[in-house]
């Protein structure tokens, strides 16, 4: 999950900092060795804490800030001095979805509620989530008898939020009914949504509405989303809301991404946009846009197998991409993109030098989405 990746990245940085002194003192004097021994003998108070709090956060960015400001807790082989029974108390500081994460080598932890009812286990590099948590609720994490070093982090994500922010991930609970979350598109953009649930293979359904003339109107077809497929669209400037349906009591992560796309492209072959080697051109088709776009690449070497890569993310309709060699009327390659998961095409150029034109055409009046054309060496 995306939240897990955020936490793993932060923990990597923190572990690197903790062990940086080893590299700094590659050649230690006797005094430096004595100082290090003294530091190791006197552990910081924040190690092996018996009680920790799960702060209320709205998204992964707030959780990351909480962790960087002391919200990740280290436990090592000396924990029994402070925690004889090995039970770490976690207090929820807000209402929502409890999120507990473990970073360790191979330790296994068990999580209990205040009535000593088991909620679940945490193995290395795992996370545990529980919905319906109230402010003040108590939970316990049982540490194993022997550990080397583990890190614990806990937060409570505010549930049933009504607004989306670009690039931020929420943890929410499904209601089994339509949920409405507003967002603003300041400029012509490509839009993507990812929904990942705690149930493998679970499907969720989304659609976008635009606010026009005092009413909300659907402007996209329905997205069917799973852990490996998202929802995509191209939208003009305006006020929108994402209508999402997730099965009741299912915990899920929701990520919203927006990328501005300047309305700059060539509709005539004679004015085709040049794509240099190692570069790409990304743009969108709004439902109202019709004209084909033209791009051009120049192959200047004869040694390498260079490649033109093509990809698309669409809400509806398809894209047709045709590649022409200069001076030829018929395309040397035609690719149709439907915009599904992992939908891409490519063309390996002959080793000879040459100039090629790429024509991108939308198929279907309602087609909208984004595409990318890139030119590079064969991977």
C-alpha positions as CSV (number, residue, x, y, z in Angstrom):
1,X,0.0,0.0,0.0
2,X,1.1,3.6,-0.5
3,X,1.1,4.4,3.2
4,X,3.4,1.5,3.8
5,X,5.8,2.8,1.2
6,X,5.9,6.2,2.9
7,X,6.7,4.7,6.2
8,X,9.4,2.4,4.8
9,X,11.1,5.4,3.2
10,X,11.1,7.4,6.4
11,X,12.3,4.5,8.5
12,X,15.2,3.9,6.0
13,X,16.3,7.5,6.5
14,X,16.1,7.3,10.3
15,X,18.0,4.1,10.5
16,X,20.7,5.6,8.3
17,X,21.0,8.5,10.6
18,X,21.1,6.3,13.7
19,X,24.1,4.3,12.3
20,X,25.9,7.2,10.6
21,X,28.3,7.6,13.4
22,X,29.9,4.2,12.4
23,X,31.0,5.8,9.1
24,X,32.0,9.1,10.6
25,X,34.4,7.4,13.1
26,X,36.0,5.0,10.7
27,X,39.3,5.6,12.5
28,X,38.5,6.2,16.1
29,X,40.7,7.6,18.8
30,X,40.5,6.1,22.3
31,X,38.5,9.1,23.5
32,X,36.0,8.7,20.7
33,X,35.6,5.0,21.6
34,X,35.0,5.9,25.2
35,X,32.4,8.5,24.2
36,X,30.5,6.0,22.0
37,X,30.5,3.4,24.8
38,X,29.0,6.0,27.2
39,X,26.3,6.9,24.7
40,X,25.4,3.3,24.2
41,X,25.2,2.7,27.9
42,X,22.8,5.6,28.4
43,X,19.9,5.1,26.1
44,X,17.6,8.0,25.2
45,X,14.3,8.2,27.1
46,X,12.4,7.8,23.9
47,X,13.6,4.2,23.5
48,X,11.4,1.4,24.8
49,X,8.5,3.6,25.8
50,X,5.8,1.8,27.7
51,X,3.0,4.1,26.4
52,X,2.7,5.9,23.1
53,X,0.0,7.9,21.4
54,X,-1.7,7.5,18.0
55,X,-2.1,11.1,16.8
56,X,-5.0,12.1,14.6
57,X,-4.0,12.8,11.0
58,X,-5.8,13.4,7.7
59,X,-3.5,11.9,5.2
60,X,-0.1,10.3,4.5
61,X,1.7,13.7,4.5
62,X,0.5,14.5,8.0
63,X,1.5,11.0,9.2
64,X,5.0,11.5,7.7
65,X,5.4,14.8,9.6
66,X,4.2,13.1,12.8
67,X,6.7,10.3,12.4
68,X,9.6,12.6,11.6
69,X,8.7,14.6,14.7
70,X,9.1,11.6,17.0
71,X,6.1,9.4,16.1
72,X,8.2,6.3,15.3
73,X,9.3,4.4,18.4
74,X,12.3,2.1,18.8
75,X,12.4,-1.0,21.0
76,X,15.5,-3.1,21.5
77,X,16.8,-6.0,23.6
78,X,16.7,-3.8,26.8
79,X,13.0,-3.1,26.7
80,X,12.2,-5.4,29.7
81,X,13.8,-2.8,32.1
82,X,11.0,-0.4,31.3
83,X,8.3,-2.8,30.2
84,X,8.5,-6.0,32.3
85,X,5.3,-7.5,30.8
86,X,6.3,-6.5,27.3
87,X,3.0,-4.7,26.6
88,X,3.1,-1.4,24.9
89,X,0.0,0.8,25.5
90,X,-1.3,2.8,22.5
91,X,-3.9,5.5,23.1
92,X,-6.0,6.8,20.2
93,X,-5.9,10.7,20.2
94,X,-8.8,11.0,17.8
95,X,-11.6,9.1,16.1
96,X,-11.2,7.3,12.8
97,X,-9.1,4.4,11.4
98,X,-6.3,3.1,13.6
99,X,-3.1,2.4,11.7
100,X,-0.2,0.5,13.4
101,X,2.9,-0.4,11.5
102,X,5.9,-2.6,12.3
103,X,9.4,-2.4,10.9
104,X,11.6,-5.3,12.0
105,X,13.8,-8.2,10.8
106,X,11.6,-11.2,11.6
107,X,9.8,-10.4,14.9
108,X,6.1,-11.1,15.3
109,X,3.8,-8.9,17.5
110,X,0.2,-9.3,18.6
111,X,-2.2,-6.4,19.0
112,X,-5.1,-6.4,21.6
113,X,-7.9,-4.1,22.5
114,X,-8.6,-2.7,26.0
115,X,-10.6,-5.9,26.8
116,X,-7.6,-8.1,25.9
117,X,-9.4,-9.3,22.8
118,X,-6.9,-10.1,20.0
119,X,-7.2,-7.8,17.0
120,X,-4.4,-9.3,14.9
121,X,-0.7,-10.0,14.4
122,X,2.0,-7.8,13.0
123,X,4.9,-9.6,11.2
124,X,8.0,-7.9,9.8
125,X,7.2,-5.0,7.4
126,X,3.5,-5.2,8.1
127,X,0.6,-2.9,9.0
128,X,-2.6,-3.4,10.9
129,X,-5.8,-1.2,10.6
130,X,-9.0,-1.0,12.6
131,X,-12.0,1.2,11.8
132,X,-14.5,2.7,14.2
133,X,-11.9,3.8,16.7
134,X,-12.9,6.6,19.2
135,X,-10.7,9.1,20.9
136,X,-9.3,7.7,24.1
137,X,-9.6,4.0,23.0
138,X,-6.7,1.9,24.4
139,X,-4.8,-0.8,22.5
140,X,-1.8,-3.0,23.5
141,X,1.0,-4.4,21.4
142,X,2.7,-7.5,22.9
143,X,6.4,-7.6,22.3
144,X,8.1,-11.0,21.9
145,X,10.5,-12.1,24.7
146,X,13.6,-11.6,22.5
147,X,14.1,-8.9,20.0
148,X,17.0,-7.1,18.3
149,X,15.5,-3.9,17.1
150,X,12.0,-3.0,16.0
151,X,10.2,0.2,15.1
152,X,6.5,0.9,15.9
153,X,4.4,3.7,14.5
154,X,0.8,4.5,15.2
155,X,-1.7,7.0,13.9
156,X,-5.4,7.5,13.6
157,X,-6.7,8.6,10.2
158,X,-9.7,10.9,10.2
159,X,-12.6,8.9,8.5
160,X,-15.3,10.0,6.0
161,X,-13.4,13.0,4.7
162,X,-15.2,15.2,2.2
163,X,-12.3,16.9,0.3
164,X,-9.4,15.6,-1.8
165,X,-5.9,17.1,-2.1
166,X,-3.5,16.5,-4.9
167,X,-0.9,13.8,-4.2
168,X,-2.2,12.9,-0.8
169,X,-3.5,9.5,0.4
170,X,-6.4,8.9,2.8
171,X,-7.3,5.8,4.8
172,X,-11.1,5.5,5.0
173,X,-13.9,3.0,5.7
174,X,-16.5,2.0,3.0
175,X,-20.2,2.6,3.7
176,X,-21.6,0.5,0.9
177,X,-23.2,3.6,-0.5
178,X,-22.0,6.5,-2.7
179,X,-19.5,8.7,-1.0
180,X,-18.9,12.3,-2.4
181,X,-15.5,14.1,-2.2
182,X,-14.9,17.4,-3.8
183,X,-11.7,18.6,-5.6
184,X,-10.7,21.5,-7.8
185,X,-9.0,21.5,-11.1
186,X,-7.3,24.9,-11.6
187,X,-6.1,24.1,-15.2
188,X,-6.5,21.5,-17.9
189,X,-5.2,18.3,-16.3
190,X,-4.9,14.6,-16.3
191,X,-6.5,13.0,-13.3
192,X,-6.0,9.6,-11.6
193,X,-7.5,7.8,-8.7
194,X,-6.2,4.7,-6.9
195,X,-8.2,2.7,-4.4
196,X,-6.6,-0.1,-2.5
197,X,-8.6,-2.1,0.0
198,X,-7.7,-4.5,2.8
199,X,-9.5,-7.3,1.0
200,X,-7.6,-8.9,-1.9
201,X,-9.4,-8.7,-5.2
202,X,-12.1,-6.3,-3.9
203,X,-13.6,-4.0,-6.5
204,X,-14.7,-0.4,-6.0
205,X,-16.6,1.9,-8.3
206,X,-16.0,5.6,-9.0
207,X,-17.2,8.3,-11.3
208,X,-16.6,12.1,-11.6
209,X,-19.2,14.8,-11.5
210,X,-18.7,18.5,-12.5
211,X,-20.5,21.4,-10.9
212,X,-22.2,23.4,-13.7
213,X,-25.1,25.9,-13.6
214,X,-26.0,25.0,-10.0
215,X,-26.1,21.2,-10.5
216,X,-23.7,18.3,-10.4
217,X,-23.4,16.4,-13.7
218,X,-21.5,13.2,-14.5
219,X,-18.7,13.8,-17.0
220,X,-17.0,10.3,-17.0
221,X,-18.0,6.7,-17.3
222,X,-17.7,4.5,-14.2
223,X,-14.2,3.4,-13.1
224,X,-14.0,-0.2,-11.9
225,X,-11.0,-0.2,-9.6
226,X,-9.0,-2.9,-8.0
227,X,-5.6,-3.1,-6.2
228,X,-3.9,-3.1,-9.7
229,X,-6.2,-0.8,-11.7
230,X,-7.1,2.8,-11.1
231,X,-9.5,5.4,-12.6
232,X,-8.3,8.0,-15.2
233,X,-9.7,11.1,-16.9
234,X,-8.8,14.4,-18.5
235,X,-10.6,17.4,-17.1
236,X,-10.8,21.1,-17.9
237,X,-10.7,23.8,-15.2
238,X,-13.6,23.5,-12.8
239,X,-15.1,22.2,-9.6
240,X,-15.6,18.5,-9.4
241,X,-16.4,15.7,-7.0
242,X,-15.4,12.0,-7.0
243,X,-18.3,9.6,-6.4
244,X,-17.0,6.4,-4.9
245,X,-18.7,3.2,-3.7
246,X,-16.7,0.8,-1.6
247,X,-18.4,-2.2,0.2
248,X,-19.5,-1.6,3.8
249,X,-16.9,-1.7,6.5
250,X,-14.0,-2.2,4.0
251,X,-10.9,-0.2,4.9
252,X,-9.3,1.4,1.9
253,X,-6.6,3.8,0.8
254,X,-7.6,6.5,-1.6
255,X,-5.0,8.5,-3.6
256,X,-5.8,11.4,-5.9
257,X,-3.3,12.7,-8.5
258,X,-3.5,15.7,-10.8
259,X,-1.0,16.7,-13.4
260,X,-1.4,20.0,-15.3
261,X,-1.1,19.6,-19.1
262,X,-0.5,22.8,-21.1
263,X,-2.6,23.0,-24.3
264,X,0.4,22.9,-26.6
265,X,0.6,20.5,-29.4
266,X,0.8,20.4,-33.2
267,X,-2.2,19.5,-35.3
268,X,-0.2,19.7,-38.6
269,X,2.5,17.3,-39.7
270,X,4.6,20.2,-41.0
271,X,4.7,21.7,-37.5
272,X,5.2,18.4,-35.6
273,X,6.7,18.8,-32.1
274,X,10.2,17.4,-31.8
275,X,11.0,14.8,-29.2
276,X,14.7,14.5,-28.4
277,X,16.3,11.3,-27.3
278,X,15.7,10.6,-23.6
279,X,12.7,12.9,-23.6
280,X,8.9,12.5,-23.8
281,X,5.7,14.4,-24.6
282,X,2.7,14.0,-22.4
283,X,-0.7,15.5,-23.0
284,X,-4.4,14.9,-22.6
285,X,-7.5,14.7,-24.8
286,X,-10.6,16.4,-23.3
287,X,-13.9,15.1,-24.6
288,X,-14.3,18.4,-26.5
289,X,-10.9,18.1,-28.3
290,X,-10.9,16.3,-31.7
291,X,-7.8,17.1,-33.8
292,X,-5.0,14.7,-34.2
293,X,-1.5,15.6,-32.8
294,X,1.8,15.2,-34.6
295,X,5.3,14.6,-33.1
296,X,8.7,14.0,-34.7
297,X,11.9,12.3,-33.8
298,X,15.3,12.2,-35.5
299,X,17.5,9.1,-35.2
300,X,21.1,10.3,-35.6
301,X,23.1,7.2,-34.8
302,X,23.5,3.8,-36.5
303,X,24.8,1.8,-33.6
304,X,21.9,1.5,-31.1
305,X,18.4,0.1,-31.3
306,X,16.4,3.1,-30.4
307,X,12.7,2.8,-29.4
308,X,9.6,4.9,-29.5
309,X,7.4,4.1,-26.5
310,X,3.7,4.8,-26.3
311,X,1.2,4.6,-23.4
312,X,-2.2,5.9,-22.5
313,X,-4.6,6.2,-19.6
314,X,-8.2,6.8,-20.7
315,X,-11.7,6.9,-19.1
316,X,-13.4,6.0,-22.3
317,X,-12.7,5.5,-26.0
318,X,-9.3,4.5,-27.5
319,X,-6.2,6.1,-29.0
320,X,-4.7,5.2,-32.4
321,X,-1.0,5.9,-32.8
322,X,0.6,5.7,-36.2
323,X,4.4,6.0,-36.9
324,X,5.5,7.1,-40.3
325,X,9.0,7.2,-41.7
326,X,9.8,10.4,-43.6
327,X,8.9,10.1,-47.2
328,X,6.6,7.1,-46.8
329,X,2.8,7.4,-47.1
330,X,2.0,4.2,-45.2
331,X,2.7,3.9,-41.4
332,X,5.5,1.5,-40.4
333,X,3.6,0.8,-37.1
334,X,0.1,1.3,-35.8
335,X,-0.8,0.9,-32.2
336,X,-4.3,1.1,-30.5
337,X,-4.4,2.0,-26.8
338,X,-7.4,1.3,-24.7
339,X,-6.0,2.9,-21.6
340,X,-6.2,-0.1,-19.3
341,X,-3.7,-1.2,-16.7
342,X,-0.2,-1.6,-18.2
343,X,-1.4,-0.7,-21.6
344,X,1.5,0.4,-23.8
345,X,3.1,-0.1,-27.2
346,X,6.5,0.5,-28.8
347,X,8.4,0.5,-32.0
348,X,12.1,-0.5,-32.3
349,X,13.6,1.7,-34.9
350,X,15.9,0.3,-37.6
351,X,19.6,1.0,-37.0
352,X,19.9,3.4,-39.9
353,X,19.5,7.1,-39.4
354,X,16.2,8.6,-40.2
355,X,13.3,10.9,-39.3
356,X,10.0,9.6,-38.0
357,X,6.6,11.2,-37.5
358,X,4.1,10.1,-34.8
359,X,0.4,10.8,-35.3
360,X,-1.9,10.5,-32.3
361,X,-5.7,10.3,-33.0
362,X,-8.6,9.8,-30.6
363,X,-11.2,7.1,-31.4
364,X,-14.7,7.8,-30.1
365,X,-16.3,11.2,-29.5
366,X,-16.4,10.8,-25.8
367,X,-12.8,9.7,-25.5
368,X,-10.9,11.5,-22.8
369,X,-7.7,10.7,-21.0
370,X,-3.9,11.2,-21.2
371,X,-1.1,9.8,-23.4
372,X,2.7,9.8,-23.5
373,X,5.1,9.4,-26.4
374,X,8.8,9.0,-25.5
375,X,12.0,8.3,-27.4
376,X,15.0,6.5,-25.9
377,X,17.4,3.6,-26.2
378,X,16.0,0.0,-25.9
379,X,15.6,-1.0,-22.2
